[in-house]
Amino acid sequence: MTAPDVPFQFQRTGHVSRNRAVLAAMTNKQSSEDGTLSEDEINWLLMRAEGGFGIITTAATHVVPEGQGWKGEMGVWGDHHVPGLTRLATGIRERGAISLAQIFHGGMFAPEAITGVRPVSASENPLSKDSDETSKELSYDEIESIISSFGDAASRCAKAGFDGVELHGAHGYLICQFLGEKTNRREDVWGGEIFDRARFLMRIIQDVRNKVPEDFILGVRISPEHRKVGVRLEDSLELAEMLSEAGIDFLHISCWDCSWGSSEFPEDERTLTQWFSDRLGKSVPIISAGGIWSTSDAKAVMANGADMVAVARAAIGHADWASHISEENYSPMKPPFSNHHLLEQGLSETFVDYMRGWDGFVA
Ligand SMILES: Cc1cc2nc3c(=O)[nH]c(=O)nc-3n(C[C@H](O)[C@H](O)[C@H](O)COP(=O)(O)O)c2cc1C
Protein backbone atom coordinates (compact mmCIF):
# COMPACT_ATOMS: atom_id res chain seq x y z
CA MET A 1 0.00 0.00 0.00
CA THR A 2 1.23 3.51 -0.81
CA ALA A 3 2.01 5.72 2.19
CA PRO A 4 0.49 9.22 2.48
CA ASP A 5 3.90 10.90 2.23
CA VAL A 6 4.69 9.40 -1.19
CA PRO A 7 4.40 11.84 -4.14
CA PHE A 8 1.50 11.49 -6.56
CA GLN A 9 1.63 12.17 -10.28
CA PHE A 10 -1.38 13.18 -12.36
CA GLN A 11 -0.90 10.98 -15.41
CA ARG A 12 -2.51 13.19 -18.03
CA THR A 13 -1.11 16.57 -17.00
CA GLY A 14 2.19 15.48 -15.46
CA HIS A 15 1.74 17.56 -12.27
CA VAL A 16 3.36 16.01 -9.23
CA SER A 17 1.92 16.46 -5.76
CA ARG A 18 4.69 16.16 -3.16
CA ASN A 19 2.46 13.93 -1.02
CA ARG A 20 -1.09 12.58 -0.80
CA ALA A 21 -2.44 15.33 1.47
CA VAL A 22 -5.02 17.66 -0.06
CA LEU A 23 -6.38 20.73 1.68
CA ALA A 24 -10.13 20.30 1.16
CA ALA A 25 -12.22 23.24 -0.03
CA MET A 26 -13.27 25.37 2.94
CA THR A 27 -15.56 28.33 2.92
CA ASN A 28 -14.13 30.93 5.26
CA LYS A 29 -16.14 34.14 4.69
CA GLN A 30 -13.03 36.28 4.32
CA SER A 31 -13.54 37.60 0.76
CA SER A 32 -14.63 41.14 -0.05
CA GLU A 33 -18.16 42.01 -1.08
CA ASP A 34 -17.28 41.98 -4.80
CA GLY A 35 -15.76 38.50 -4.45
CA THR A 36 -12.13 39.59 -4.56
CA LEU A 37 -9.75 37.73 -2.28
CA SER A 38 -8.68 39.44 0.92
CA GLU A 39 -5.16 39.26 2.34
CA ASP A 40 -6.63 37.19 5.21
CA GLU A 41 -7.96 34.56 2.83
CA ILE A 42 -4.72 34.43 0.85
CA ASN A 43 -2.68 34.15 4.06
CA TRP A 44 -4.76 31.33 5.50
CA LEU A 45 -4.27 29.25 2.33
CA LEU A 46 -0.58 30.10 1.89
CA MET A 47 0.07 29.01 5.47
CA ARG A 48 -1.32 25.57 4.56
CA ALA A 49 0.87 25.45 1.41
CA GLU A 50 3.82 26.36 3.64
CA GLY A 51 2.59 23.67 6.03
CA GLY A 52 3.27 20.92 3.53
CA PHE A 53 -0.01 20.15 1.75
CA GLY A 54 0.54 18.70 -1.72
CA ILE A 55 -2.63 20.29 -3.07
CA ILE A 56 -4.40 23.44 -1.90
CA THR A 57 -8.06 23.83 -2.81
CA THR A 58 -9.75 27.22 -2.47
CA ALA A 59 -13.16 27.70 -0.89
CA ALA A 60 -16.16 27.14 -3.13
CA THR A 61 -16.14 30.11 -5.49
CA HIS A 62 -19.08 31.25 -7.60
CA VAL A 63 -18.87 31.38 -11.39
CA VAL A 64 -21.63 34.00 -11.79
CA PRO A 65 -22.81 36.65 -9.30
CA GLU A 66 -26.23 34.93 -9.13
CA GLY A 67 -24.57 31.74 -7.93
CA GLN A 68 -23.20 33.18 -4.68
CA GLY A 69 -24.22 31.11 -1.67
CA TRP A 70 -23.13 33.26 1.27
CA LYS A 71 -21.46 36.50 2.29
CA GLY A 72 -17.68 36.74 2.14
CA GLU A 73 -17.49 34.13 -0.62
CA MET A 74 -14.75 34.45 -3.20
CA GLY A 75 -15.78 34.91 -6.82
CA VAL A 76 -14.24 33.92 -10.15
CA TRP A 77 -16.82 35.54 -12.41
CA GLY A 78 -15.02 38.75 -13.36
CA ASP A 79 -11.63 39.92 -14.51
CA HIS A 80 -11.41 42.11 -11.39
CA HIS A 81 -10.84 38.84 -9.48
CA VAL A 82 -7.73 37.95 -11.46
CA PRO A 83 -5.08 40.00 -9.57
CA GLY A 84 -6.01 38.36 -6.23
CA LEU A 85 -6.27 34.92 -7.82
CA THR A 86 -2.84 35.45 -9.37
CA ARG A 87 -1.29 36.39 -6.02
CA LEU A 88 -2.80 33.28 -4.46
CA ALA A 89 -1.80 30.88 -7.26
CA THR A 90 1.73 32.28 -7.39
CA GLY A 91 2.14 32.02 -3.63
CA ILE A 92 0.91 28.41 -3.61
CA ARG A 93 3.34 27.46 -6.39
CA GLU A 94 6.25 29.20 -4.64
CA ARG A 95 5.53 27.05 -1.60
CA GLY A 96 5.69 23.83 -3.61
CA ALA A 97 2.01 22.94 -3.75
CA ILE A 98 -0.53 22.44 -6.55
CA SER A 99 -3.42 24.95 -6.65
CA LEU A 100 -7.05 24.12 -7.38
CA ALA A 101 -10.01 26.51 -7.39
CA GLN A 102 -13.29 24.90 -6.39
CA ILE A 103 -15.78 26.41 -8.82
CA PHE A 104 -19.51 26.26 -8.19
CA HIS A 105 -22.99 27.76 -8.45
CA GLY A 106 -25.25 27.65 -5.41
CA GLY A 107 -28.43 27.11 -7.44
CA MET A 108 -31.43 27.05 -5.11
CA PHE A 109 -29.04 27.74 -2.21
CA ALA A 110 -27.91 31.09 -3.61
CA PRO A 111 -30.29 33.29 -1.57
CA GLU A 112 -32.06 36.26 -3.11
CA ALA A 113 -31.01 38.32 -0.07
CA ILE A 114 -27.43 38.05 -1.37
CA THR A 115 -27.81 37.89 -5.15
CA GLY A 116 -30.90 40.08 -5.61
CA VAL A 117 -32.50 37.48 -7.89
CA ARG A 118 -34.77 34.49 -7.40
CA PRO A 119 -32.73 31.31 -6.85
CA VAL A 120 -32.61 28.90 -9.79
CA SER A 121 -32.40 25.13 -10.02
CA ALA A 122 -32.94 22.17 -12.32
CA SER A 123 -36.64 22.19 -11.36
CA GLU A 124 -38.96 24.33 -9.31
CA ASN A 125 -38.09 23.22 -5.79
CA PRO A 126 -39.15 24.46 -2.35
CA LEU A 127 -36.38 26.66 -0.93
CA SER A 128 -37.00 25.57 2.64
CA LYS A 129 -39.42 23.58 4.73
CA ASP A 130 -40.98 26.65 6.31
CA SER A 131 -41.68 28.82 3.29
CA ASP A 132 -43.64 28.45 0.09
CA GLU A 133 -40.93 30.13 -1.95
CA THR A 134 -39.51 28.02 -4.74
CA SER A 135 -36.58 28.05 -7.10
CA LYS A 136 -37.08 29.01 -10.72
CA GLU A 137 -36.62 26.14 -13.18
CA LEU A 138 -33.77 27.09 -15.52
CA SER A 139 -34.58 27.56 -19.18
CA TYR A 140 -32.52 25.88 -21.87
CA ASP A 141 -30.73 29.15 -22.68
CA GLU A 142 -30.01 29.84 -19.03
CA ILE A 143 -28.50 26.37 -18.63
CA GLU A 144 -26.24 26.94 -21.65
CA SER A 145 -25.20 30.29 -20.25
CA ILE A 146 -24.27 28.83 -16.83
CA ILE A 147 -22.30 26.01 -18.49
CA SER A 148 -20.37 28.61 -20.41
CA SER A 149 -19.74 30.60 -17.21
CA PHE A 150 -18.09 27.55 -15.64
CA GLY A 151 -15.75 27.36 -18.65
CA ASP A 152 -15.03 31.10 -18.50
CA ALA A 153 -14.32 30.88 -14.76
CA ALA A 154 -11.92 27.97 -15.28
CA SER A 155 -10.18 29.91 -18.03
CA ARG A 156 -9.83 32.89 -15.68
CA CYS A 157 -8.28 30.59 -13.05
CA ALA A 158 -5.87 29.20 -15.65
CA LYS A 159 -4.86 32.73 -16.66
CA ALA A 160 -4.26 33.57 -13.00
CA GLY A 161 -1.84 30.63 -12.81
CA PHE A 162 -3.97 28.00 -11.07
CA ASP A 163 -2.98 24.40 -11.85
CA GLY A 164 -6.59 23.26 -12.09
CA VAL A 165 -10.16 23.38 -10.92
CA GLU A 166 -12.40 21.14 -8.88
CA LEU A 167 -16.02 21.23 -10.06
CA HIS A 168 -18.18 21.27 -6.94
CA GLY A 169 -20.79 18.64 -7.64
CA ALA A 170 -21.33 17.81 -3.94
CA HIS A 171 -23.34 19.03 -0.96
CA GLY A 172 -26.58 19.92 -2.74
CA TYR A 173 -25.49 22.92 -4.85
CA LEU A 174 -26.49 23.46 -8.48
CA ILE A 175 -24.51 20.64 -10.13
CA CYS A 176 -25.73 18.32 -7.35
CA GLN A 177 -29.30 19.61 -7.84
CA PHE A 178 -29.10 18.46 -11.47
CA LEU A 179 -27.72 15.08 -10.37
CA GLY A 180 -30.38 14.50 -7.71
CA GLU A 181 -33.62 12.78 -8.67
CA LYS A 182 -35.63 14.85 -6.17
CA THR A 183 -34.43 18.27 -7.31
CA ASN A 184 -34.22 17.40 -11.01
CA ARG A 185 -37.62 16.28 -12.28
CA ARG A 186 -37.16 17.67 -15.78
CA GLU A 187 -38.59 15.82 -18.72
CA ASP A 188 -36.28 17.35 -21.34
CA VAL A 189 -32.69 16.37 -22.17
CA TRP A 190 -31.43 17.69 -18.81
CA GLY A 191 -33.50 15.27 -16.71
CA GLY A 192 -34.40 11.58 -16.53
CA GLU A 193 -32.06 8.74 -15.56
CA ILE A 194 -28.61 9.49 -14.10
CA PHE A 195 -27.08 9.49 -17.58
CA ASP A 196 -29.32 12.45 -18.47
CA ARG A 197 -29.21 14.18 -15.09
CA ALA A 198 -25.42 14.15 -15.45
CA ARG A 199 -25.60 15.97 -18.79
CA PHE A 200 -25.22 19.38 -17.11
CA LEU A 201 -22.00 18.26 -15.39
CA MET A 202 -20.66 16.51 -18.49
CA ARG A 203 -21.28 19.60 -20.60
CA ILE A 204 -19.47 21.75 -18.01
CA ILE A 205 -16.49 19.40 -18.24
CA GLN A 206 -16.51 19.78 -22.02
CA ASP A 207 -16.79 23.56 -21.86
CA VAL A 208 -13.98 23.86 -19.31
CA ARG A 209 -11.75 21.64 -21.47
CA ASN A 210 -12.41 23.79 -24.51
CA LYS A 211 -11.27 26.91 -22.67
CA VAL A 212 -8.22 25.84 -20.63
CA PRO A 213 -4.69 24.71 -21.56
CA GLU A 214 -4.14 20.99 -22.19
CA ASP A 215 -2.22 20.47 -18.94
CA PHE A 216 -4.85 22.09 -16.67
CA ILE A 217 -6.12 19.69 -13.98
CA LEU A 218 -9.87 19.05 -14.03
CA GLY A 219 -11.44 17.10 -11.17
CA VAL A 220 -14.94 16.66 -9.78
CA ARG A 221 -16.18 16.52 -6.20
CA ILE A 222 -19.37 14.61 -5.50
CA SER A 223 -21.48 13.50 -2.57
CA PRO A 224 -21.80 9.71 -2.82
CA GLU A 225 -25.22 9.98 -1.14
CA HIS A 226 -27.36 13.06 -0.55
CA ARG A 227 -30.89 12.46 0.68
CA LYS A 228 -32.16 16.01 0.33
CA VAL A 229 -31.57 16.30 -3.39
CA GLY A 230 -32.02 12.60 -4.08
CA VAL A 231 -28.50 11.41 -4.87
CA ARG A 232 -28.30 7.64 -4.37
CA LEU A 233 -25.16 5.55 -4.17
CA GLU A 234 -26.00 3.37 -7.20
CA ASP A 235 -26.36 6.48 -9.36
CA SER A 236 -23.16 8.01 -7.95
CA LEU A 237 -21.22 4.87 -8.83
CA GLU A 238 -22.59 4.97 -12.35
CA LEU A 239 -21.76 8.67 -12.53
CA ALA A 240 -18.23 7.91 -11.31
CA GLU A 241 -17.80 5.48 -14.21
CA MET A 242 -19.02 8.11 -16.65
CA LEU A 243 -16.58 10.64 -15.20
CA SER A 244 -13.75 8.16 -15.39
CA GLU A 245 -14.56 7.45 -19.04
CA ALA A 246 -14.67 11.19 -19.68
CA GLY A 247 -11.05 11.27 -18.51
CA ILE A 248 -11.29 13.61 -15.51
CA ASP A 249 -8.05 13.87 -13.55
CA PHE A 250 -9.52 12.96 -10.16
CA LEU A 251 -12.78 12.09 -8.48
CA HIS A 252 -13.18 13.56 -5.01
CA ILE A 253 -15.76 11.87 -2.80
CA SER A 254 -17.04 13.88 0.14
CA CYS A 255 -17.85 11.26 2.79
CA TRP A 256 -18.09 13.50 5.93
CA ASP A 257 -16.67 10.51 7.77
CA CYS A 258 -14.48 8.12 5.80
CA SER A 259 -15.18 5.29 8.24
CA TRP A 260 -18.87 5.32 7.26
CA GLY A 261 -20.44 2.85 4.90
CA SER A 262 -23.47 3.42 2.72
CA SER A 263 -26.62 4.55 4.54
CA GLU A 264 -28.62 2.82 1.79
CA PHE A 265 -26.87 -0.53 2.15
CA PRO A 266 -26.18 -0.76 5.90
CA GLU A 267 -25.71 -4.53 5.67
CA ASP A 268 -22.70 -4.01 3.38
CA GLU A 269 -19.60 -3.42 5.47
CA ARG A 270 -17.61 -1.52 2.86
CA THR A 271 -16.73 2.12 3.48
CA LEU A 272 -17.79 4.61 0.82
CA THR A 273 -14.19 4.78 -0.39
CA GLN A 274 -14.20 1.02 -0.88
CA TRP A 275 -17.47 1.13 -2.85
CA PHE A 276 -15.90 3.58 -5.30
CA SER A 277 -12.53 1.92 -5.44
CA ASP A 278 -14.16 -1.49 -6.08
CA ARG A 279 -16.18 -0.02 -8.94
CA LEU A 280 -13.48 2.15 -10.51
CA GLY A 281 -10.31 0.17 -9.93
CA LYS A 282 -7.41 2.39 -10.91
CA SER A 283 -9.24 4.03 -13.82
CA VAL A 284 -9.34 7.44 -12.10
CA PRO A 285 -7.52 8.74 -9.00
CA ILE A 286 -9.79 8.95 -5.96
CA ILE A 287 -9.55 11.62 -3.28
CA SER A 288 -11.54 10.83 -0.16
CA ALA A 289 -12.50 13.27 2.60
CA GLY A 290 -14.11 13.17 6.01
CA GLY A 291 -12.97 12.69 9.57
CA ILE A 292 -9.26 12.29 8.86
CA TRP A 293 -7.19 13.51 11.85
CA SER A 294 -4.17 11.28 12.18
CA THR A 295 -1.59 9.52 10.03
CA SER A 296 -3.28 6.23 10.81
CA ASP A 297 -6.65 7.66 9.64
CA ALA A 298 -5.00 8.70 6.38
CA LYS A 299 -3.43 5.29 5.96
CA ALA A 300 -6.73 3.52 6.60
CA VAL A 301 -8.49 5.59 3.93
CA MET A 302 -5.71 4.87 1.46
CA ALA A 303 -5.89 1.17 2.34
CA ASN A 304 -9.56 1.43 1.35
CA GLY A 305 -8.50 2.54 -2.13
CA ALA A 306 -8.10 6.31 -1.98
CA ASP A 307 -5.12 7.68 -3.89
CA MET A 308 -5.14 10.89 -1.85
CA VAL A 309 -6.81 12.12 1.33
CA ALA A 310 -8.44 15.51 1.77
CA VAL A 311 -8.44 17.19 5.14
CA ALA A 312 -10.54 20.11 6.33
CA ARG A 313 -11.07 20.61 10.08
CA ALA A 314 -7.73 19.09 11.13
CA ALA A 315 -6.04 21.58 8.79
CA ILE A 316 -7.89 24.52 10.32
CA GLY A 317 -6.50 23.54 13.71
CA HIS A 318 -3.06 22.59 12.40
CA ALA A 319 -1.66 24.53 9.44
CA ASP A 320 1.33 22.17 9.22
CA TRP A 321 -0.76 18.97 9.40
CA ALA A 322 0.62 17.68 6.10
CA SER A 323 4.25 18.04 7.09
CA HIS A 324 3.70 15.40 9.80
CA ILE A 325 2.18 12.64 7.72
CA SER A 326 5.40 10.68 7.53
CA GLU A 327 5.22 10.35 11.34
CA GLU A 328 3.58 7.04 12.15
CA ASN A 329 1.99 8.24 15.41
CA TYR A 330 1.01 11.76 14.42
CA SER A 331 -2.40 12.47 15.95
CA PRO A 332 -2.84 16.18 16.62
CA MET A 333 -5.14 17.83 19.13
CA LYS A 334 -8.85 17.83 18.28
CA PRO A 335 -11.39 20.64 18.85
CA PRO A 336 -12.45 22.60 20.73
CA PHE A 337 -9.66 25.03 19.87
CA SER A 338 -9.16 28.33 21.67
CA ASN A 339 -9.62 31.62 19.87
CA HIS A 340 -5.92 32.31 20.48
CA HIS A 341 -4.86 28.99 18.94
CA LEU A 342 -6.95 29.58 15.81
CA LEU A 343 -5.57 33.09 15.34
CA GLU A 344 -2.09 31.63 15.66
CA GLN A 345 -2.98 29.13 12.95
CA GLY A 346 -3.66 31.98 10.56
CA LEU A 347 -7.43 32.41 10.85
CA SER A 348 -8.81 35.94 11.00
CA GLU A 349 -11.45 36.95 13.58
CA THR A 350 -14.04 36.67 10.78
CA PHE A 351 -13.11 33.06 10.07
CA VAL A 352 -12.99 32.17 13.78
CA ASP A 353 -16.45 33.69 14.18
CA TYR A 354 -17.72 31.53 11.31
CA MET A 355 -16.21 28.45 12.97
CA ARG A 356 -18.26 29.17 16.12
CA GLY A 357 -21.20 27.92 14.05
CA TRP A 358 -19.49 24.50 13.67
CA ASP A 359 -20.55 22.50 16.68
CA GLY A 360 -17.84 22.26 19.34
CA PHE A 361 -15.05 23.67 17.17
CA VAL A 362 -14.23 26.88 19.04
CA ALA A 363 -13.84 26.77 22.83
C1 LIG B 1 -15.40 25.59 7.62
C2 LIG B 1 -15.70 24.61 6.55
C3 LIG B 1 -16.05 25.07 5.28
C4 LIG B 1 -16.32 24.16 4.26
N1 LIG B 1 -16.56 24.63 2.99
C5 LIG B 1 -16.63 23.77 1.96
C6 LIG B 1 -16.65 24.23 0.62
O1 LIG B 1 -16.57 25.44 0.34
N2 LIG B 1 -16.74 23.30 -0.35
C7 LIG B 1 -16.79 21.97 -0.10
O2 LIG B 1 -16.87 21.15 -1.03
N3 LIG B 1 -16.76 21.50 1.17
C8 LIG B 1 -16.65 22.35 2.19
N4 LIG B 1 -16.52 21.87 3.47
C9 LIG B 1 -16.45 20.43 3.69
C10 LIG B 1 -15.00 19.96 3.78
O3 LIG B 1 -14.34 20.15 2.55
C11 LIG B 1 -14.88 18.48 4.21
O4 LIG B 1 -15.41 17.66 3.20
C12 LIG B 1 -15.60 18.18 5.51
O5 LIG B 1 -15.35 19.18 6.48
C13 LIG B 1 -15.18 16.84 6.09
O6 LIG B 1 -13.79 16.79 6.25
P1 LIG B 1 -13.07 16.98 7.70
O7 LIG B 1 -13.63 15.91 8.59
O8 LIG B 1 -11.61 16.79 7.40
O9 LIG B 1 -13.42 18.32 8.21
C14 LIG B 1 -16.28 22.76 4.52
C15 LIG B 1 -15.96 22.32 5.79
C16 LIG B 1 -15.65 23.22 6.80
C17 LIG B 1 -15.25 22.69 8.14
The ligand as a MOL file (V3000), in Angstrom:
LIG
                    3D

  0  0  0     0  0            999 V3000
M  V30 BEGIN CTAB
M  V30 COUNTS 31 33 0 0 0
M  V30 BEGIN ATOM
M  V30 1 C -15.4040 25.5890 7.6220 0
M  V30 2 C -15.7040 24.6130 6.5500 0
M  V30 3 C -16.0470 25.0680 5.2840 0
M  V30 4 C -16.3230 24.1630 4.2630 0
M  V30 5 N -16.5550 24.6310 2.9920 0
M  V30 6 C -16.6310 23.7660 1.9630 0
M  V30 7 C -16.6460 24.2290 0.6240 0
M  V30 8 O -16.5710 25.4360 0.3390 0
M  V30 9 N -16.7380 23.2980 -0.3500 0
M  V30 10 C -16.7930 21.9650 -0.0960 0
M  V30 11 O -16.8690 21.1530 -1.0260 0
M  V30 12 N -16.7580 21.5030 1.1730 0
M  V30 13 C -16.6530 22.3530 2.1890 0
M  V30 14 N -16.5240 21.8720 3.4670 0
M  V30 15 C -16.4550 20.4300 3.6940 0
M  V30 16 C -15.0000 19.9630 3.7760 0
M  V30 17 O -14.3360 20.1540 2.5460 0
M  V30 18 C -14.8850 18.4840 4.2060 0
M  V30 19 O -15.4070 17.6570 3.1980 0
M  V30 20 C -15.5980 18.1750 5.5060 0
M  V30 21 O -15.3450 19.1820 6.4780 0
M  V30 22 C -15.1760 16.8350 6.0890 0
M  V30 23 O -13.7880 16.7880 6.2540 0
M  V30 24 P -13.0730 16.9780 7.7020 0
M  V30 25 O -13.6310 15.9070 8.5940 0
M  V30 26 O -11.6140 16.7870 7.4010 0
M  V30 27 O -13.4240 18.3220 8.2150 0
M  V30 28 C -16.2850 22.7610 4.5180 0
M  V30 29 C -15.9560 22.3220 5.7920 0
M  V30 30 C -15.6450 23.2170 6.8000 0
M  V30 31 C -15.2460 22.6910 8.1410 0
M  V30 END ATOM
M  V30 BEGIN BOND
M  V30 1 1 1 2
M  V30 2 1 2 3
M  V30 3 2 2 30
M  V30 4 2 3 4
M  V30 5 1 4 5
M  V30 6 1 4 28
M  V30 7 2 5 6
M  V30 8 1 6 7
M  V30 9 1 6 13
M  V30 10 2 7 8
M  V30 11 1 7 9
M  V30 12 1 9 10
M  V30 13 2 10 11
M  V30 14 1 10 12
M  V30 15 2 12 13
M  V30 16 1 13 14
M  V30 17 1 14 15
M  V30 18 1 14 28
M  V30 19 1 15 16
M  V30 20 1 16 17
M  V30 21 1 16 18
M  V30 22 1 18 19
M  V30 23 1 18 20
M  V30 24 1 20 21
M  V30 25 1 20 22
M  V30 26 1 22 23
M  V30 27 1 23 24
M  V30 28 2 24 25
M  V30 29 1 24 26
M  V30 30 1 24 27
M  V30 31 2 28 29
M  V30 32 1 29 30
M  V30 33 1 30 31
M  V30 END BOND
M  V30 END CTAB
M  END
